[in-house]
């Protein structure tokens, strides 16, 4: 299939008649159409965006012209919740039951048996190469941090972060059950590893254990003392009685916690009574907490019962949270492991499936920031928009409106980094065959 335009190889060129969401521009550039797009010309010079102007308004002189003819240009993606330390282990540790308890047990078994530094490093690298090829510019991963694994995985992450520094901005948060926060030896390990190798983010899995408040208090106190942010897995459950989200929000309010907090999953929120749900949403908004939903993984795991069709989609009350002013987003979560058998860290896929699962459609433009600017804000990054003076990092597509954009996987997208079309391709799965248990 012939491309509708040829991308230039020079350092200076103009993209003519690009359709860019008004929300993806640092400032308005002309009128917006029904779907919230502005039609603009973009001048790229020496790897940066030199100018953005309404289509036809500026003469760019002798700069080579690329006629996009109204095709959509996106900012690069930001993926705020992943697990690149456990990705791609499905072949050696499957979850044929498909539910959350079985996924957890399988991951623990594989971690104990196989997660050497070399194994974790190879799977992390594979994941990052995939994300990079698809157009991700920043990614936050959770690092399993229990027992000996804590001191194995964090140096591996730090090496990956340094190796990828100029390609993907990497952040990481530890993940362990909140009751481990009451173990002084465990928390000493966590603090040491985050001091040496972390990115200033502390986290845990919260659920309704007897000493939940005590564990949370320990985590908040440590984060306050160190000036760290917080990132929690919260209420990944179909039990309406799972209400740790409200407790997290109330504690943040009571303590006047000054740093960013991101919470993920929050599945049980949609199953609660309306009044109870609204109280929690109000508290989350008041606390300034951001919420990330993981539509593909939670659709896969939640409400599984043998021989019965699932009754709900597993995702959180994202529309209600957004209406309350909460910064909401979606992300990839797990890839090819016991928690989710599929996925490839392609945020275009996450967006497509998120639109279908969560009804993130009309107005499409209101939800588009959920894969770029929203997660960037939650991660404290100045990303997710196209602006003069910024790096010429963007994704060129053939699509001319949202249904065209989301109808296909956009496998022919052109990922532009520093003004140049990337040649990166997702790695071949066979590259992992050398790891223990991953060959066919």
N, C-alpha and C positions, 0 to 999 in steps of 0.2 A: 504494500500500500504506500503510495507516494505521500510524503509529508506536505502539508499545506503551505509551509514556508521553510526556507533554508536558514539555519542559524549561522551568523557570521563568525569568522575566525579572528577578526581584528580586535584591537583594544578599544576602539571607539565606533559606536553604531547607534542607530535609533530604532526602537520598536514602535511601529506605527499602529494606531487603532487597537491598543490593548484594552481588553475589558477587565478592569480591576475593581474589586469591591470598595465602595467608599470607606468602609470600616477598616480596610487594609491600607489606606493611605494616611500619611501623617497629617494631612490637611485636605479639605475638599478641593477637587479639581473638576469643576463643571457640574452639570446636572446629573442626577442618578436616574437610572431606568427603573422599571417595575421591580426588578430583583435586587436593586441597590448597587448596581454597577455604574461606574463612570468609564467613559471611553477616553483613553488618554494616550499620549505619546511619551515614551520613556527614553531619555538619552543616557547611554552607558559609556563611561570613559574611564579607562585604567582600573577596571574592576569595581567601580563605584557607580551609583546612580547620580548622574550630574544634574538631571532636571526631569521633572514630571509636569506635564502641561496638558490642558484639554486638547483633544485630537485636532490637528491642523492649526493650532494657535501659534506655533513657534517654528521658525525655519532653523533646522539644525545644520545648515550649510552642506558641506561635502561628506558628512557622516553617512556611511552605508545604511540603507533603509531596509528594514524587515517588515513586510506588510502582514500583520497579524489578522487584519480584517475582522476585528471584533471577537477574537478568541480570548479565553480567560487566562489571566496571569495571576498566580497565587504567591503569597510569601511562603518561605520554607516552613515546614511543620515543626511543632514543639510537642514532644511526647512526655507527659508529666508522670506516668506511672507504668513502669516495666519491671521485669525480673530477669535481667540478662545473665545472672549467675546460675539460674536453673533452666534456662532455655535449651531446647533441643535434646532433651533426655528421654523423650517418649519411647523411642525404639527399645531402650533397655529397661524402662520402668513405666509400663503402661498403666492406665486407669480404666479398665474395661467396665467398671461399675458406673463411672462418670460423675459421681457426686463429690461434694467437698471433703467429707471425712476420708474417703478413699484416696483422693488427690493428696491430702496432707500426709497420710501414712506412706504413700508411695514416694513422695518427695523426700521425706525423712530417711527412708531406707536407702534411696539412691545417694543422698548426701553423705550418709555414714559410710557407704561402701566405695564411692567413686570420686568424691569431690576433692581431688588433689589440686594443688595450685596450677599444674599444667592443664588439667581437665577443665577447670573453671576458666582459665585464660583463653583456651581455644574456643570454647563456646561463647564467651563474651565477645571475642574478636569476630566470630561468625555473625553474631547478632548485630554488632555495630556496622559491619560492612553492609548488611542488609538494610538497616535503617538509613545509612548514608546514601545508598543507591536510590532509595525511594524518595529522598528529599527531606530528611529530618535534620534540623540544625542544632537541636538541644534535646537532651533526654535525661530523665531521672530514673534511676533503678533502685530497687530495694535489694539489700544484701542480707541473706540469711546469716544471722549473727547469734549462734548458740554454740556453746562448748568450744571445742578446738577449731571449728569452722571459722569462728570470728577472726582468728589470727592468720588463717589461710587466705580468706577471700579479700580482706580489705587491702593488703598490699597489692594483690592482683588488680583490684579496681583502680588503685592509685596509678599503677603503671599504665593501664589502659587509658585513664584520663589524660595522662601526660602525652601518650602516643597519639591520641586523637585531638589534642588541644586545638589545633587550627582547623578542624573539620567538624566535630560535634562537641558542643559544650556538655560535659557530663556532670551530673550530681548524683549523690547516693544517700540513702537513709537505711539504717539498720532495721531489720525486722525480727522480732521475737515476741512471744506472748507476754502480755503486760504483767503477768505475775512474776516473770523473771526480773522485773525492775526491783523487786524486793530482795534479790540476791546480791549482796554487796560485791562478791567476787565477780559475778557476771557484769555488773555495772562498771566495775573497775576496768575490765577488759574492753567494754564498749567505749568508755571515755578515752582510754589509751589509744584505741584504734582510730577513733574519730579525730583525736588530736593529731595523730601521725599521718592519717591517710584520708580523712573525711572531708566533707564540703560544708560543714557547719549545719547539719541537719540530723536531728534525733528522731527516732520513731519506734513504734511497736504495734502489735495487734491488740485492739481493745474489744473485750466482750464481757459478759456479765458474770465475772468471778467475784467471790465475796470481798476480796481486798482491792477491787478495781480502783476506788478513789485513792487508796494509799499508793498503789502503783503509779497512777497518773500524777499524783503529787510529787513523787520522786522524780519522774521524768520532767515535769514542769520546772521543778527546782534546779535540776541539772542544766536544762536548757537556759534558764534565766541566768544562772551563774556563768555559763560559758558564752552567752550571747548567741545561742543556736536557734534555728527554726525547728518546727515540729511537723512530722508527717506520719499520720496514723492510718492503718487499715481498721475500718470501723464496721461493726455489725454486718459482716458478710454472712448473712443468715436469713432463713425464711421464717424465723421465730419473731412474731410481733413484740415479744417481751425483751428482745435484744435492743436496748435503748442506751448504749454507751455514748452515742453521738451527743445526746442532750447533756450527759455528764461532762464530756470533753468541752462542749461549748460553755456550760455554766462555770467550769473551772477557769477557762480562759478569761471569762468576764470578771469573775471574782478576783483573779490575780492581776487583772489588767495586763495580760501578757502582750508584750510589745512587738514580738516577732511574728513572721508569717506562719500560719498553720494551714496545712493541706490535709484533707481527709478523703479516703477512697472507699468505694463500694457503697456503704450505707444502705444495703439492700432492704433490710427489714423496715425501713422508714415508710415505704409505700404500703405496708400491710397493717399499719397502725390506725387507730381511730382518728378521724379528721382533726379533732381538737388536740389530741396528743401530738400528731404530726405537725400541726401548725405551731404549737409551742416550741417544738424542737427547731423547726425552720426559723422561727423568730430569733431564737437564741443563737443559732449559727450565723444569721445575718448580723446580729448585734456584736458578736465576737469577731466579725471580720474574717471568718474561716472560708477558705475556698474548698470546693467539692469536685472530685473527679469521679465520673462514672465509667465503668469498664464494661461496655455493652456486650462484647463478644464473649468474654470469659464468663460473665455472670449469666448470660443466656445459656451457656453450655452447662454450667454447674448447678444452678439453682432449680428447685422444684423438680428434681429427678426422682421418679418412683418407677420401679420396674412394671412394665405393662400399662402405664398410665400416661396419657398426653399431658405435658406441663400446662398449668393453669395461668402462670404469669411469666413475665419476661426476665425477672431477676434484677432489673435495674432500679436505681433509686428515683426519687421524686424530683427529677431534674427541672421540669417546667415550673413546679411550685417554688423550688429554691431560687431559680432565676428571677421569677416574679417578685421575690422578696429582696432582690438586690444582691444575691450571693453570686460570686464569681464561680461559674460552673464550666466544666470541660469534660472531654472524653479522652481516653488513652488506650494504648495497646494491651497492657497487662502482660499476661503470660504468653509464651510462644512454644508450641510443640513440646509441652511437658504435661505431667499428670493433671494440672489444673485446666489446661486448654490444649487440645490435640492439634490445633491449627495455628494460623497467624504467622506473620513474617515481619513484624515491626514496620508494616506499611501503613502510615497514617491516612493514606487515601482510602485504603480498605476500611480502616476504623471509622472514618467519616461516613463512607457509603453505608456500612452496616449500622452505624449509630443513627443515621437518618431514618432507616427503616425500622429499627428496633424501638427507638425513642420518639419517633415522629418529629425529628428536628428539621422540619421542612418550612412551610409558609409561616412567617417570612424567613426564607432560607438565610438571608443576610444576617439576621439576628443571631443565628446559631453558628455561622462560619468561624467566629473567633474562638469557638470551643476547641479548635485543633491548632491554633497558632497564638494569637494575642492573649487569650484567656490563660492558657497554661504558662505562657511566658511571664505574665503578671504574677501568677502563683509561685513561680520559681525565682522571681526577682530579676528577670532578664529583660533587656530592652530589645525584644525580638517580636516577630509576628506582624510587622508592618513594612511597607515600602516607603522610603523617604529619601529626598534629595540629600546627598552627603553620606548616606548609608551604603553598605556593601551591596553590590548587585547580585543578591541572592534571591532566587525566585524559581517558580515552576511554571513552564509554558505548556498549555494544553491545547487540544483541538476544539474543546467544547466552547459553545457560545452562550449557554445558559445553564442553570443548575440541573435540570433533568438530563441534559447531555453530559454534564460533568459527572453526575452520580449514576448514570445508567451503565457505564463501562468502567473497568478497573484503571483506565488511563495508563495502560502499559506502555504507551508511546509518548508519555510526558517527557519533556526536556527539563532536566534539573540544571539550573544555572547557579554556579558558585563563583564569586569574585568576577562576575561578568563572562565566564567561560562555561560552555556546555560541558557538563560532566560526562565522562565515559564509564563511570562506575556501574557495574552490574551486580545483582545479588549473587552471592557465592553459590556454588553447586553443593547440594547436600552431601555428595560423596566426599567432600573435603573433611567431613567429620568421621569418616569410617575408621580412621586410625585410633580414635578414642575407644576405650574399653566399652564393649557392649553395643556400639553404635553401627557396626557394619551389618549389612543385610544377612 
